[in-house]
């Protein structure tokens, strides 16, 4: 299934791709370009509500700690 929405975030402390599917599922991949040895991290979420999606995005854009 192709994603309905694709969001790319690029910042000095994080690069991330979010794929949002029409069934409410979200796939998230991110890494910290300052630490290339850490590699890409992945998360999947099912049936997000608007509130939980906003919380996920807020965690993602924090410079430290994150997702």
C-alpha positions in Angstrom: 0.0 0.0 0.0 1.3 3.4 -0.9 1.4 6.1 1.7 -1.2 8.9 1.6 1.3 11.4 3.1 5.1 11.6 3.2 6.9 14.0 5.5 10.6 14.6 5.6 12.2 16.5 8.4 15.8 17.7 8.1 17.5 19.5 11.0 21.0 19.7 12.3 20.1 17.1 15.0 17.7 14.8 13.2 16.7 13.6 9.8 13.4 11.7 9.6 10.9 10.3 7.1 7.3 9.8 8.1 4.9 7.7 6.0 1.2 8.1 6.8 -1.1 5.5 5.3 -4.9 5.8 4.7 -5.7 3.1 7.3 -4.2 5.3 10.1 -0.8 3.5 10.2 2.4 5.5 10.4 5.9 4.3 9.7 8.8 6.5 11.0 12.5 6.2 10.2 15.0 8.7 11.7 18.7 9.2 12.5 21.0 11.8 14.0 23.4 13.0 11.3 25.9 13.9 14.1 26.2 10.2 15.0 26.3 8.2 11.8 27.4 5.0 13.7 24.0 4.8 15.5 22.3 4.0 12.2 18.7 4.4 11.1 16.0 3.8 13.7 12.5 2.7 12.8 9.1 2.8 14.5 5.6 1.8 13.5 2.4 3.1 14.9 -1.1 2.0 14.2 -4.4 3.9 14.2 -3.0 7.2 15.6 -5.4 9.8 16.9 -4.7 13.5 16.1 -3.5 14.0 19.7 -1.0 11.1 19.6 0.2 12.2 16.1 1.0 15.7 17.5 2.8 14.1 20.5 4.9 11.9 18.2 5.9 14.9 16.1 6.8 16.9 19.2 9.0 14.1 20.4 10.6 13.9 16.9 11.6 17.5 16.7 13.2 17.7 20.1 16.9 18.1 19.7 17.8 15.5 22.4 16.3 12.3 23.8 13.6 12.0 21.1 11.5 9.2 19.8 
